[in-house]
Amino acid sequence: MSRLLQAGFLRIRKNHVFIGGLVLSFLFTAAVIVNHKIETAPYGSSSPLDNFLFGGPIAISIILSVLCSLFVGTEYSDGTIRNKLVVGHTRTGIYFSHFLLCTFAAVFMYLLTLIAAFAFGIPLLGLPTIKLPALFLYFVSGLLLCIAYAALFNMISMLCASKSRANIICILTAFFLLLIGVILLQMLDAPKTIQMAELSINGEIILNEAPNPQYLTGIKREIYQFLYELLPGGQVIQLANLGILHPFRTIMLSLSVTALSTVAGSFFFSRKDLK
């Protein structure tokens, strides 16, 4: 597999989508910080740098969906994968080499977002206030989340021989996961009570507290919380908001998504008809 990786690294470093993704990853975080500073400058106060350290995976998830699908899809359309099999490479080796290349791209983009956050954030917003152990846990959580996205998009791309179809499915998956994450957050953040306006006898409007029917309780809340922590779209939002309640569980769930995607993808790719 070393020859596959060597050839893959030579190819990906010249890939325009990869280079553009690196630039966009860096600029996304930088633009968010600069825009926040401009908007808050008239008020003389701004949010701490902590709030912008781990927002990068939001952009990375979209960029990876494009990069992985096009990078793998090009090998299908050019017949490169069939040629690799002809010269003696195994399907498992081919699959894992693409996974490692997608992982390399994801990690590189993730590190660039952190570099941009510190490079622009420290001069504009000051040093982060988050404690070092928590910072490390968030860093690891973000890193493993990006790898989970790489594993997921690599699986889709390797199992879909059509480059355009894989591209559409990966992009839709990325946006769908983000949407599901937003919906789950809104449901979990619903207040226990809501204010109900009632008209009294003398004509005055009285506000009364009433139970919120949308508030999740019991096993239902536990299920929604588990899905919010499991799905990459939910983890992205937790990272961006520094709202990870169970960091070790989140890390294990990211590893589970990576492992399941890779094992399932490799299994079905080994039985895929490449004719």
N, C-alpha and C positions, 0 to 999 in steps of 0.2 A: 504493500500500500504506500510505501514511501515514494515510489516513482509517481504514483497517482497524485499524491500531495504536492510533490515538487512541481509537476506539470500544472496542477491546479493553482498553486500560489503564483506561478509565472503568469498564468492567464488572468487571475483575478486582480492582480496589481495593475494590469493595463485596462481593466474593465471600466468603462466610463460611468456605468451606473454605480459601481463601488466607489469610485473617486467622488462622484457627485453626492453619494450618500454620506461620505465622510464630511464633505463641506457643509451639507445641509444639517447634519447632526450638530456640528460645531456652531453654525450660525443660528440654529433654532434656540439653543440655550442662551447664547449671547444676546440675541434679539429680545428674548423674554425679559432678561435682566435689564437691559438698556431701556426698553419700553416702560418697564415698571418704574425705573428711576426717573424717567422723564415725566411720567404721570403723577408721581408723588412729590416731585421737586417743589412745586408751589406750596405744598403743605408743610415742608420742612421735616418730614418723617417718611420712613419707608419700612417695608418688611425686612426681616433679617435674611441673610444669605441662605440660611437653612431651608427656607421655603422654595428655593430654586435649584438645590443641589441634585435632586433626583427626579426632575421632570423630563429628562432626556428620553427615557424609554417610551414615552408617548409618541415621539417622532420616530424613534428607532423601529417601533413595531410596524409603522407604515412603510418606512424605507426598506426594511428587511423583506416585507411581503413582495415588493417589486424586485429587489435584488435577487432573492433566492429563486423566484419563479423564472426570471429571465436568464439567470446564470445557468440553472439546470436545464431549462427549456431549450436553450441554444444547443446544448449537447445532444438533446433528442433530435432537434430539427437538422443538425449538421451530421447526424449519424455517428457522433463521437462515442456514445455509450456502446453501441453495437461494435464499433472498432475495438474498444477496450476489452470487450468479451472475447473477440476473435483472437487478440494477441495473448490471451491467457489470464486476464484479471478476473477475480471472482466478483459475483454480484454483491456480496457482503462488503468486500473491499471498496467497490465503487460507491456503494451507498454511504459507508462511513467516511470516505474521503470527502464526499460532498457535504456531509454533516459537519465535519471539522472545518471545512472552508467557510460554510455559513456561520459557524460558531466564531471563527476568527474575525469575520466581518462584524458580527454583533458585538463582540468584546471590544474591538477597535473603536467602533462608533460610540459605545458606552463610555470608554475612557476619554474620548474626545469631548463628550458632553460635560464630564467632570472637569476637564482641563479648562473648557470655556467658562464653566460656572465659577471656578476659582480665579481665572484670569480677569474676568469682567466683574465678578461679584465682590471680590475683596476691595478693589479700589472704589467701587460705587456704593457697596452696602456694608463693608466691614467684614471682619472675620466671623466665621460661623460660631454660633453659641451652643450647638448640639454637643453633647459629651462624646468623647472618643469611642467608648464601647458601643453606644447607640449608632454613631457614625459608621463604625465598622460593620455592624449588623445590617444597616441600610445599604451599605456598599455591596455586601455579599448578596443581599436579597435582590438588588437591581441587576447585578452581574448574572445571577442564576436565572432571573426572569428573562433577560435578553437571550440567554442560551436556550431557554424553553421556547421562546418565539422562533429561534433559528431551527430548532428540532421540528417544530410544528410545520413551518413553511417548507422545510426541506422534505418532510414526509409528503406533503401535498404535491410538491413539484416533482418528486421522484416517481410518484404513482400516477401522475397525469402527463401523458406523452405530448400533449398539445401545449406549446408555449403560451399561446394566447389564453387558452382555457385555464391553465395553471395560474397565470398572472391575475386573471379576473377572480378566481376562487380565493387566492391568497389575499388580495386586496380587500375583498368582501369579508373574508374571515377576520382580518385585522380590525376593520371598522365595526363589524358585528360584535367582536369581543369587547371593544371599547364601549359600545352602546350598552351591552349587557352589564358591564361594570358600572356605568352611570346609573342605570335603572336600579341595580341592586343597592347602590349607595343611597339613592333617594328613598328606597323602601326601608332600609335599615336606619336611616336618619330621621324617619317620620317621628314627630313628637308624641308623647303618651297622651297628651290632652290637647284639645283645640278650643278656641273661644267661639262661643255661639252667641249671636246677638238676639235679644228678646225685647219685645216692646211691652213695657209695664202698663198698668192700668191708667196711670196719669200721663201716659204718652212719652215717657223717657225710655231711651234705649239702654238696656242693661246687658253687659257682657258676662257670660257665665262660662266656667270651665266645664268641658264635657269630654268623655273618653274619645280618643281618636280611633275610629274603626279601621284605619289603615296601619295602626301600630302593630308590629309583629311581636308575638309572644310565644313562649314555649318551644316546642320542637320545630315549629315552622321558622322561628327566628334563627334557631341553630342551623337549620338546613340552608337558609339564605346566607348566613354568615360564612358557612363552610364553602358555598359556591363562590362567594365574594372573595374569599382567600385563595380558592383553588384556581379559578379562571384567570388567565394572564391579564385580561382586561380589568378585572377587579384589583389585581396586584399593582398594575400600572397606576391606578388612581390612588391607592394606598401609599405608594412610594412618593408620588408627586405631592400629596398632602401630609406626608410624614405621619400617616395614620395607621401604621401596621401595629395591630394589637398583640399578635402572637408571631414574633419574628422567626422563631425556630420552626414553628408549624408552616409558615409561609415558605421558608427555605426548603423544607422537606416536600412541600407540595410542588414547588418549582422543579425539584429534582424528579419527582414522580411524573410530571408532565413530560419532561425531557426523556426519561427512560421509556415511558409508555409510547410516546411518539416514535422514538428511534427503533424500539423493538418491533412495534407494529409495522412501521414503514419498511424496515429491513425484511420482515417476514413476507409481506405482500409483494415487495419488489423482487424477492427471490423467486416468486411464482408468477411474475408478470410476463406476459407474452410481448416480447420486444420486436416481433416481426411487423 
